[in-house]
Amino acid sequence: MCGEAENGRDAIEKGQQLQPDSIILDLSMPVMHSLDAARMLRRLLPSVPLIMYSAFGDRFAEQLARLIGVSSLVSKREPVDTLIGKARSLLTATAA
């Protein structure tokens, strides 16, 4: 991990500063909604995989996240190994 953000706006700033290999966003973030942050991050860092990690099972938000370009959606109800596995597979696919 190279950074942590307090909110959506901070995630954008940190993404630009740190140029991470991947970004994990919580669906419910303060200050700037994570879908708005994801949209901006997709424009600024088009090759960086975005993972939406959320406790909510909102189908509309999931569809919108996919339209925005979120690479993967992982429920917080799943074991953390699922999140780690998704991140690894996305990084492997990006490196290939």
ABEGO torsion letter per residue (X at the ends): XABBBABAAAAAAAAAAAGBABBBBBABBBGBBAAAAAAAAAAABAABBBBBBBABABAAAAAAAAAAGBABBBBAABBAAAAAAAAAAAAAAAAX
